[in-house]
Amino acid sequence: MHPRVLIVGTVPYNPKMTSRAFKAYFSFWEKENLAQVFSNPQEPIKGHCGRLYQITDARLLKKALGKKLSVGKRYVYEDLSDSPAQDTTKERKRGIIPFLYKIGSRKNSFSCLMRKWLWKKSRWCTDDFNSWLDDFSPECVFLSFSDDFFIPTIALYVAERFDIPIVSSIGDDYYFNHRFSLNPFYFLYRGLYKKLIRSVFAHGGSAIYISDKIRDKYNSEFALDGKTVYLCSEIERREFRPVNTENPSVCYFGNIRQGRNESLSDIAYALGRINPSYRLTVCSGQNDRDIVKVLTDNPFIDFLGAIPYEEVKKRSADADVLVIVEGFKKKHINYTRYSLSTKAADSLASGAAILVYGSRECGVIEYMRSTEAATVCTEKEQLENSVRRLLFDEACQKKQYHNAVHISQKNHTLKNSVAVFESVVEESVASYEKQH
């Protein structure tokens, strides 16, 4: 039996969202030994947890405005559906609530401080929540890192209440990611946030990381012994086939912020120079007009908007080339220096040829370069030559295909990832008990 673990994170497991990464951690965990507290307003679906506790911004705001209501809602596995309901956003449509989500979605220092006020401990730390915690009696807290205050605050509260370790999951660099600003709210936010995170690491426990690069940074700074747990992919590998040079299917799926839209536009123009009939297909849920316009104005891009994850998997299986990009500007690099996109695991598992374009300082660019399983370009001047080599050099395609097989088996199998994660949790629990 595994230790009883309480997950503290904004979103519970969902195969169509980034929280699908939980599958690499908890696939073989007993459901009765997993619980989660989360803030996402959507109804959870059947996943790894036997019980869940939901606290939303909307309910906390109503309480702050003087309404008497329970801010928490309990869920148990047996009552959950197998897939998300079609309409899960009703709570966002009422009264002042849309305004709250609007400012919350625009992440900046002021909105984070506003949310810190909203998530005042006296509002979420209720008798019902404590009763739910006591019924579960966790032996370890799993903290899914966030740049908001309330997630690490709740994790630290639970860890201190039960005198148990915290295992932090770190995929983005929220602590070291400094930027120049004249905004006084930024310095207030950064000071309070860094103080909170230092308290989390000082409490005791360990960490898991999305890449070796971010692992080495945090382990060194906070004297941790955390390990890298790579993300897995549900995409089934196809047999090798050469790129169809007459009408290649070149696809990108995912976030187009942080300069990725500009990098995608560069690739599309390179394709157009090689052959005016070539197109880059981009699928993304991003709807910011200025960001999307860079893509829709490009005559060599077919922008399809958001598509379901099942269709992403199907299109990935059919694609000749899958694209991974990052931005080149310093402000974009600062956000992606240590990150490793889920697209890395999916692309390596697919069997498609892989084109990677972005600053060499970005985490996923550096990682994909190290695999020798993709054509990686870090200079705009070399992009057209890189694309040509990828499209027309079949020997290069075969070599990269076999390297992708090797790296997928080494780093991105569910069996290996689960084994590493379980060892981190079990060692943290045993070590914490010895020290306390």
Beta strands, then each sheet from edge to edge (+ up, - down):
strand 1: 5-8
strand 2: 34-38
strand 3: 51-55
strand 4: 72-76
strand 5: 140-144
strand 6: 166-170
strand 7: 205-209
strand 8: 227-228
strand 9: 250-253
strand 10: 280-283
strand 11: 301-305
strand 12: 321-325
strand 13: 353-357
strand 14: 375-377
sheet 1: 4+ 3- 2- 1- 5- 6- 7- 8-
sheet 2: 11+ 10+ 9+ 12+ 13+ 14+
end
